Amino acid sequence: MKALTATTVILLILLVMRLDVVAQTKAERPGPEPSANLSPTEVVEMQLSALADNDNPLPNNGIAVVFRFASPSNREATGPLDRFTMMVKGAPYRDMLNHRQAEIMPAMESPSHTIVPVRLVTRDGKEARYVFVLTQQQAGTCEGCWMTDAVMPVDGDIQDSARPDAETI
């Protein structure tokens, strides 16, 4: 019985420590939050800006900002944050970290989602292309907010990158 009590106490201590870490992480992770006032392109721009300076002001803060803008279904598939961080640091997403330049192409809208293509110049000077797939949330704490359902790497042209209406950040 004493072993069970000691085990219970240890589990409670670990739980309290974990809750404290989660609270500190949320409080210490500055950056933009989802808002119904943001367009899909603005949401992508905020995520790319955060990833361009991933470790400022804290290690992996940019990744935390991106996770904040992940839709509930995306979070369920890729979370928690520690797992999401490992995923972003691996292929094919690591080229997004600390990139030199991002070009946001014109969004492609449909009734159910918006696709925002981007072209990056990586920290190594290479080109990488991705598409962000966003949906407007219909319920919950982020109702009305555009959130990211998926980010997919793209080989080849996603749109004509020489278009004058592309926005560079």
N, C-alpha and C positions, 0 to 999 in steps of 0.2 A: 504494500500500500504506500509506503514511503517513496518507492521508486516512481509510482504513478504520480504522486503529489509533486515530486521534484521535476518530473517530466512536464507536468501541467504548468508549473511555475516557469520553467524555461521557455515553453511555448508562448505563454502570456508575455514574457519579457521580449521575446523575439517579435511578437505581433506588435507590441507597443513601439519597439524600435523601428519596425517597418512602417508603421503609420506615421511616426515622427519624420522619417526620411521622405515619405511621400509628401507630407505637408511642407517640409523644407524645400523639396524639389519644386513644388508648385509655386511657392512664395519666392524662390530665388531664380526662377526662370522668367526673366523679363521678355517682352516682345508683344507683338500684336495678338489680338484675340479675334475669333470669328465674330462677325457682325452682319446683320441683315442689310446694312448700308454699303457693303462691299460688293463690287461686281466680280464675276469669275476671273477676269483678267487681273484685277487688284489683288485677289486672293493668291493667284499664282505669283504675282510680282512680290508680294510680302514673303512668300515661301522661298523664292529664289534669292531675295536679298538676305534672308536669314542664313541660307546655306552658303552664300558667298563669303560670309564671315562666321563660319560655324562655331568657332570656339570663343566668341565674344558676346557677352562678358564672361561666360562660363563655358567649360568644356561641353561640347555637343548642344549648346543652346539653340543653334540653328535647326538641328534635327528635332529638338523639342517643340520648336515653333511649328515645324511641318506637321508633327504628330498632332498638335493642337488643332490644325485645320483638316485633319483626316476625318472623313465621315464616320458615323458610328459603325457602319458595316466594315469600313476599312480598318478601323481601330480593332474591331473584333477579330479580323483576319490576321492583322500584323502586329498587334500589341501583345504585351504591355510595352512601355517606352523602351525598356532595355532591349527587348527583342527587336523592336522597330529600329533602334540605333544600330544594332548588328547588321540588320538587313541593308540599311542605307550605306553603311561602310563597306559593304561587299559589292561585287559586280551584280548588276550593271549600273548601280546608282552612285557609286563612290566618286564618279567623275563630276557629280553635282556639287560635291563638297569643295568649298574654297575656289570655285570657278572664277575666272578673270572677268568674264562678260556674259551677259544673258540677253538674247534677243527674243522678245515675245512676239509671236506671229498673230495675225488676226484670229479671233476666236471663231469657232464653227458651232453654231447653235442648232439644237433640235428641240422638239417639245419635251424630251425627257432628260437631256443633259447638255452640257457644253464641253467642247474639246478645245483646249488651248495648247497649240504647238509651241515649243521653244527650241532655240538653238543656243548652245553654250560653247564658250571657249574655255576649256578646262584649265586647271592650274598648270598643266604641262603644255598648254598651247594647242591642244588637239580640239577638234570639233566633236560635240556630242549633241544628239537630238532626242527629244522626249515629247510625249504628249501627256498633258494632264487632263483627266476626265473628272468633271465636277457635276454635282447635282445640288439643287436647292432643297434644303431639308424641309420636310412637311410637318414635323412634330418635334417635340422634345425641347431641351434648353436652347438649341440652336435653330429653332424654327425660322425659316426665311433666309438662313445663312447659306451661302455657296460653300460647299466643302468638297474636298478631294476624295473621289472613290478609287482612283487608280492613277499611277504614273507609269508610263510604258516607254522603254527605249525604242527608238525608231532608226532603222537603217535606211539610208537614202533620203530622198526629198520628202518632206512632209508638206511643204508649200514652197512656193518660189521665195527663197530667202532674200532676194534682191528687191522685194516689193517695198515701195516707199512708205507704206502704212504700217510696217513692222516697227515695234517699239523696242529700243535698246535701253537696258538699265545697267 
